[in-house]
Amino acid sequence: MHPMLNIAVKAARRAGSMITRASEDIGSLTINDKSYNDFVTEVDVASERIIIDTLKEAYPSHSFLGEESGLSNDSENVWIIDPLDGTTNFLHNYPQYAVSIALVQKGEITQAVVYDPNRNDLFTATKGQGAYLNDRRIRVSKKTKLKDSLIGTGFPFRDFKYLSDYLKVLEDVILNTSGIRRPGAAALDLAYVAAGRLDGFWEIRLSKWDIAAGALLVREAGGIVSDFSERQNWLETGNIICSNPHIYEPLIKLIQRKLPEELKT
C-alpha cells in the first residue's frame, strides 16, 4: 500500500471508531443546521479533527479541505475530507454512511479511501494501481445493457431549483433500467459502482468532498467518470455520472435528454 494511502486509512479507521461509539447514543448529540436539510453534529466536527490531526502529523505542509472546517492553507497537496458522509442517515440510525478521504496532488486525485464503519468495508485506491475492497481487487460490473442495470442516484435535498428537471430524468431512468437506489451517501454510492454493486450513478450539485475519493475508486476499478457534458469538470460543478464502460453512453444520453442546459456545461 502506498505510504500516503496507508496514513489515510489510519485516519479513516480512527474516525470510524469514534463514529461507531457515538452511534450508540445519538440522542445525546448536539445537532446544528448548516442550511435547510443539511445537518452537522459534534461527531462530524470530531471526526474531521481526528482525520486532519492524523494526516497533519505525517504531512504537516499539506493542505486540508474539510466539509466542516474549509480549506486550511495553499499547497500542491490537498486532502479533501468528508468526515461523515450521510449525516442524516447517521442521525436516524440508518446504517449507510462513511468516511471519505482523497488526496489531490497538482490537480489530480491520487489517493482515495472510503470507509464504511458499519460493515467494516474499506475501499481504497491509488492512481494507476487499481481499486480495492478490504485488500481484494475490485472491478466495475460487466452489465452490457442499460435495461438490466441497477443505477444509484441522490435526490436534491438542499437546493430544489432543479427538482422538477431531476424528476423528469428520474422517470426516464426508472423506465429504462432494472431499478434505482437512493441510499443517501454519495461516497458509498460511488464505491459501490467501483465494486460492481451498482452499475452506474448520477447526481447533481454535489460537493468536492462527496465525490473526490469515490470517483478515483471508480476509475481505478475500470469505470468511466464525467460531468453531464462528458467532460472532466465534475469536481468543480458537482454534477457527476459514472458507470461501467458498457452502459456509459446509453446512460448519459438518457440523462442528457431532459437536463437543463446549465447543468450540461
TIRO-5592 format. One record per atom (N, C-alpha, C, CB): residue in one letter; x, y, z. Coordinates in steps of 0.1 Angstrom, whole numbers, plus 5000, padded with zeros to 4 digits. Last residue first. Glycine has a CB too. Example, Ala and Ser with C-alpha at 12.3 -4.5 7.8 and 13.67 -1.06 7.14 Angstrom:
<recs>
s512849785071
s513749895071
s512950005079
s514149945057
a513249435078
a512349555078
a513249675078
a511349555090
</recs>
This chain:
<recs>
t477052224812
t478152304809
t479252294820
t477752444805
k474652104819
k475452034810
k476752114805
k474651994798
l473152274834
l473752154841
l474652074832
l472652074847
e472152444815
e473152494825
e473852384833
e472552594834
e470252304801
e471552324795
e472552374805
e471452434784
p468452054821
p468652194816
p470052214811
p468252304827
l467851724810
l468551814819
l468551954813
l470051764821
k466851544793
k465851634800
k466551724810
k464851554807
r468951404780
r467751444773
r466951554780
r466951324771
q471051324797
q471151454790
q469851504784
q472251444779
i470251064804
i470251174814
i470351314808
i471451154824
l470650924780
l469350934787
l469251044797
l469050794794
k473350964776
k472451014766
k471051024772
k472350924754
i474350824798
i474450964798
i473551034788
i475951004795
l473550554792
l473050624804
l473250774803
l473850574816
p474750494767
p473250504768
p472750574781
p472650364768
e477550524777
e476950604766
e475350614766
e477350554752
y477850334798
y478050484800
y477350564789
y479550514799
i477650064797
i476450134798
i476550294798
i475550094809
h480349984795
h479349934786
h478150014785
h478949794789
p482050084815
p482150134802
p481050094792
p483450084796
n480050154845
n480950074838
n481050114823
n480549924839
s479850504855
s479350374853
s480450284847
s478150374843
c478850834865
c479850724864
c479150594861
c480750724876
i478451174867
i477951054862
i479050954861
i477151064849
i477851484884
i478751374881
i477851254876
i479451334894
n478451804893
n477551724885
n478251604880
n476951814873
g480251964906
g479451874914
g478451794907
g478751954925
t481952144893
t480552164892
t479652084902
t480052134878
e484552044900
e484152184902
e482652204902
e484852264891
l484451774894
l484951814908
l484551954910
l486451794909
w483651764867
w482751724878
w483151764892
w482551574877
n484951814843
n484751924852
n483851894864
n484152044844
q485551664820
q486151624833
q486051744843
q487551584832
r482651584799
r484051634802
r484451604816
r484051794799
e480051534794
e481051424790
e482551484791
e480851374776
s478351694805
s478851734791
s479851634786
s479351874791
f478051604830
f476951574821
f477251624807
f475751644826
d481351474838
d480251554841
d479151524831
d480651704842
s482551124845
s482451254838
s481451344844
s482251234822
v484150814845
v483550924853
v483651054845
v484350944867
i484050474841
i484150604835
i483450704844
i483550604820
g486050194856
g484850274852
g485150404845
g483950294863
g488150054867
g487850034852
g486650104847
g487649894849
a488850114892
a488149984890
a487749964876
a486949984899
e489850364889
e490750264892
e490150124891
e491450274905
r487350504887
r488350504876
r489350384877
r489050634876
v486250454913
v485550414900
v486550404889
v484350504897
l488150574930
l487850434931
l487150384918
l486850414943
l487850844921
l489150774919
l488950624920
l490250814928
a485250894931
a485550904917
a486850824913
a485651044912
g485550874959
g484750774952
g485050774937
g483350804954
a487051114965
a487650974967
a486850874959
a487550944982
a485251324955
a486651314951
a487251164953
a487551404960
i482651344964
i482851274952
i484351244949
i482251334941
d482251504987
d481251394984
d481851294974
d479951454980
w484051714985
w484351604995
w483351484993
w484251665009
k482851874966
k484151804963
k484351694972
k485251904963
s479251824965
s480451894969
s481751814966
s480451934984
l476751814938
l477451764950
l478651854953
l477851614947
r474951874917
r475351974927
r475851914940
r474152054930
i473451564909
i473751694906
i474151774919
i472551764899
e474351224900
e473751324909
e474251464905
e474251294924
w474450874892
w474551014888
w473851104899
w473751044874
f475850554884
f475450654894
f475450794888
f476350654907
g475850194878
g476150334874
g475550424885
g475550374861
d475649954889
d476249954876
d476550104871
d475249894866
l476649854922
l475849944913
l476449944900
l475650084919
r478549674927
r477349664934
r476249744928
r477449704949
g481149704917
g480149634909
g478849614916
g480749504905
a482849874930
a482849734934
a481849644926
a482449724949
a482350124919
a483650064918
a483649914920
a484650134927
v479750154929
v479950144914
v481250074912
v479850284907
y480350174956
y479550064951
y479650044936
y478150074956
a481650424956
a482450304960
a481650174955
a482650294975
l479450584950
l480550574941
l481350444943
l481350704941
d477950534974
d477350504961
d478450484950
d476350614956
l479650644993
l479450494993
l478850454979
l478550455004
a479450914986
a480850844987
a480650694986
a481550884999
a476750964990
a477350964976
a478650894976
a477451104971
a474250845007
a475650875009
a476450854996
a476250785021
g471650755001
g471850885008
g473250915013
g471050875020
p470550554985
p470850524999
p471150655007
p471950435000
r468650494961
r469050624966
r469350604981
r467850724964
r468450304931
r468750304945
r469150444949
r469750204949
i466450164906
i467050284911
i467250264926
i466250414908
g466349914879
g466049974892
g466850094896
g466149864902
s466849844853
s466149744862
s465849794876
s467049624863
t465850114831
t466750034838
t466049924846
t467650124847
n463950284820
n464850224811
n465950144818
n465550334803
l462350404839
l461650334828
l462650254819
l460850424820
i464150534855
i463350424860
i462750334849
i462250484869
v465050734837
v465950624841
v465250504847
v466950684852
d462750884834
d463350814822
d464250704826
d464050914814
e462450974860
e461350894854
e461950814842
e460250984849
l464751134863
l464551014872
l463450924865
l464151054886
v464251344846
v465351254843
v465151124851
v466751314847
k462151454861
k461951414847
k462951314842
k461951534837
l463351524884
l462351414885
l462051364870
l461051474891
y465151724876
y465651594881
y464651484881
y466151614896
d463351924870
d464151864860
d464651734864
d465351964856
s462351974896
s461351924885
s462151864874
s460552044881
l464752054910
l463951934914
l463051884902
l463151964926
y466452264908
y466352174897
y465552044900
y467752134893
k466052404932
k465952474919
k465652374908
k467152554917
f466352314958
f465352244950
f465052314936
f464052244957
d468952244978
d468552344968
d467552274958
d469752404960
r468952004994
r469252144999
r468652244990
r470752165001
f468351784980
f467851794993
f468051925000
f468351685002
p467851584951
p468151714956
p467551734970
p467651824947
f468751234955
f467751334953
f468251474958
f466351304960
g471051044939
g470751114951
g469751224948
g472051174957
t471550704926
t471450854925
t471250914939
t470250884915
g472450404908
g472350484920
g472150634917
g473550464929
i471050134890
i471650274890
i471350344903
i471050354878
l471449834875
l470949894887
l471750024889
l471149804900
s470549714842
s471449774851
s470749834864
s472149884844
d469249624820
d469549524831
d470349584842
d470349404824
k469049834803
k467749784809
k468049674820
k466949714798
l471649864794
l471049964804
l469849904811
l470750094798
k473849594791
k472649664787
k472049744798
k471549554782
t476049484803
t476249544790
t474949614785
t476549434780
k477749444833
k476449464827
k476649534813
k475449534836
k479949414849
k480049374835
k478749384827
k480649234834
s481049664873
s480249544868
s480449524853
s478749574871
v484549734882
v483149774879
v482349654873
v483049894870
r486449544906
r486249594892
r484749644891
r486549494882
i488949514931
i487549524927
i487549584913
i486749604937
r491149314951
r490949394939
r489449394935
r491849344928
r491149334986
r490749254974
r490449344962
r489549164977
d491449495008
d492649435002
d492349344990
d493449365012
n488849605011
n489449515021
n490549425015
n488449425028
l488749654978
l487849654990
l488449555000
l486449614985
y490549874955
y490449754964
y489349774975
y491849734971
a491849954923
a490949984934
a490749854942
a489550044930
g495050044907
g493749974909
g493050014922
g494049824910
q497150214903
q497350084909
q496150004913
q498150114922
g496650464893
g497450374885
g497650244890
g498750444882
k496250614924
k496150634910
k497150544902
k496550784906
t494950394948
t496050474944
t496050494929
t497450424950
a492150324969
a492750334955
a493950424955
a491650374945
t489750144989
t491050224987
t491450224973
t492150164996
f487350075013
f487550094998
f488850184997
f486350154991
l486449875037
l487449975034
l487749975020
l488749945043
d483849795058
d484249795044
d485249905041
d483049805034
n482549755082
n483949745082
n484449725067
n484449635090
r479949825082
r480249695076
r481749665077
r479749695062
n480150075096
n479049975099
n479349835094
n477750015093
p482150225084
p482350165098
p481250065102
p482450275108
d483450255054
d482050225060
d482250155073
d481150145050
y485550465038
y485450365049
y484050365055
y486450395060
v487450535011
v486050545016
v485850435026
v485050535004
v490250695000
v489750605010
v488350635012
v490550615023
a492750764975
a491350764979
a491050654990
a490450744967
q495150954957
q494850854967
q493350874972
q495750884980
t495051144936
t496051034935
t495850924946
t497451084937
i493651374915
i493351284926
i494251164925
i491851244927
e495451654905
e495051524902
e494751444914
e496051454893
g496551904912
g495251904905
g494751764901
g495351974892
k498751844927
k498951924914
k497651904905
k500151874907
q496951604942
q498351644940
q498451714926
q499351534942
v494651524965
v494851584952
v496251644952
v493751694950
l493351254983
l494451344981
l494551394967
l495851274985
a490351195002
a491051194989
a492251284990
a490151224978
i488151025022
i489351105022
i490051085008
i490351055034
s485150975040
s485750985027
s486951075027
s484751035017
v483250755060
v484350855060
v484950855046
v485350825071
a479650705057
a481050665056
a481950785058
a481250615041
y476450525059
y477350655060
y478750605060
y476950735072
q473950365066
q474550395053
q475250535054
q473450395042
p472050265087
p473450235086
p474050245072
p473650095090
y470250495104
y470150425091
y471650395087
y469450515080
n469950645126
n470450505128
n470250425116
n469650445140
h469550905120
h468350825121
h468750675123
h467550835108
l472051015118
l471151065129
l469850985130
l470751205126
f473050885096
f473650855109
f472650895120
f474950935110
n471551015076
n471350865078
n471850835092
n472150785067
t472651265078
t471151245081
t470851095083
t470351295069
t475251225071
t474951265084
t473451235088
t475351405086
g476751125048
g475451065052
g475051095066
g475650915051
d480051125057
d479151145045
d477851065048
d479851095032
l481951265077
l480751175079
l479851205067
l480151205093
p484151405067
p484251325079
p483151235082
p484451415091
d485551435038
d484151435043
d484251345055
d483151375032
i488351605025
i487751525036
i486251545038
i488551555049
i491151615007
i489751655006
i488951555015
i489151654992
w494351745009
w493451635013
w492051685014
w493951585027
v496551854985
v495351894993
v494551764996
v494551994984
n499551984975
n498951864981
n497751894990
n500051784989
e500352234970
e500152144958
e499452014962
e501452124951
s498652464991
s499652374989
s499352294976
s499852275001
d497452695014
d497652675000
d498852584998
d497952814993
n495252585041
n496252675035
n496552635021
n497552665044
s492552485046
s493452535057
s494552625052
s494152415063
l489152525037
l490552505033
l491552565043
l490752565019
g486652385061
g487152465049
g488552435046
g486952615051
s485552245082
s486552345085
s487052425073
s487752285092
e483652055072
e483352145083
e484252265085
e483252065095
e484851935050
e483551985048
e483152085060
e482551865049
g488252045044
g487251965051
g485852025049
g487651955065
l491152035030
l489852095026
l488852005032
l489652105011
f494352105038
f493252025041
f491952095038
f493351985056
s497852075026
s496552155028
s495452055031
s496252245016
h501051985041
h499951975032
h498752055035
h499451825031
s503052005059
s502952105049
s501752095040
s504252105041
p502851775076
p502451905081
p502352015071
p503451945091
y502151475074
y502351565063
y501951715067
y501551525050
a501751345098
a502651285088
a503051385077
a501951165082
e500051515112
e501251465119
e502251405109
e500751355129
k498051555094
k498951665096
k500251615103
k498251775104
l496551315096
l497251345083
l498351455085
l496251395073
t495651335122
t496451225118
t497251245105
t495451105116
d494251585121
d495351565130
d496251445126
d494851545145
i492251515102
i493251625099
i494451605108
i492651765101
i490851315116
i491451295103
i492551395100
i490351295092
i489951445140
i490851325141
i491551305127
i489951205144
r488451655128
r489651685136
r490551565137
r489251735150
e486351505117
e487251585108
e488551615116
e486551715104
s485151405140
s485751315130
s486751385121
s484651245122
a484251635153
a485251555159
a485951455149
a484651475171
v482351715134
v483451805137
v484551725143
v483051915147
d480551495134
d481151545121
d482451625124
d480151635113
v479851505161
v480551385156
v481251425142
v479551265153
e478351725165
e479651725171
e480551605166
e479551725186
t476851765132
t476851725146
t478251735152
t476351575148
v474851935108
v476251905113
v476151865128
v477152025111
f472651905080
f472951905094
f474451875097
f472051795101
d470452025059
d471852005059
d472352015074
d472652105050
n467852125056
n468051985054
n469551945053
n467451935041
y469052445051
y467852365051
y468252215048
y466852415041
s472252455068
s471252515059
s470052415059
s471852535045
k473252355092
k474152445083
k473252525073
k475152355076
d471952315123
d471552325109
d472552415102
d470152385107
n473252085148
n473052215143
n472652215128
n474252305145
i473151885177
i472951895162
i472652035158
i471751805158
t474751695200
t474351835197
t474251845182
t475351935202
l473551375212
l474451465204
l473851605202
l474651395191
s472051195226
s472751295234
s473551395226
s473651225244
g471051025207
g470151115214
g470851225222
g469151045222
i473050845201
i472750955192
i471851065198
i472050905179
d474750635211
d473950735220
d473650855212
d474750765233
e476050485193
e475350415204
e474550505213
e476450345212
s477450655177
s476250605172
s475450525183
s476450505160
a479950685189
a478850795191
a477550745186
a479350915182
r481250465181
r480950485196
r479850585197
r482250525203
t481450515154
t480650395158
t480350415173
t481550275156
i483050745154
i481650755149
i480850635154
i481650755133
m485450635163
m484750735171
m483350745167
m485450865169
s486050455142
s485850405155
s485150505164
s487250375161
g486350645120
g485250545120
g484950485134
g485550435111
a488750775128
a487450845127
a486250755128
a487350935115
r490450555125
r490350625138
r489050705138
r491550725140
r490150495098
r489750395108
r489550465122
r490750285108
a491050735086
a489750695084
a489250595094
a489550635070
a493750725094
a492950835097
a491450795096
a493150965089
k494650495081
k494750505096
k493850615101
k496250535100
v494250565055
v493550455060
v493550465076
v494150325056
a496150765053
a494750805051
a493850695057
a494450825036
i498550615056
i498150725066
i496650755065
i499050845064
n498350465032
n498350405045
n497950495056
n499750345047
l498550655013
l497250585014
l497250525028
l497150485003
m501250725016
m500250825018
m498850765020
m500150925007
p502550475009
p502650535023
p501550635026
p503950595024
h500550224992
h501350354991
h501350415005
h500650454981
m500849885000
m500050005000
m500950125000
m499050005012
</recs>
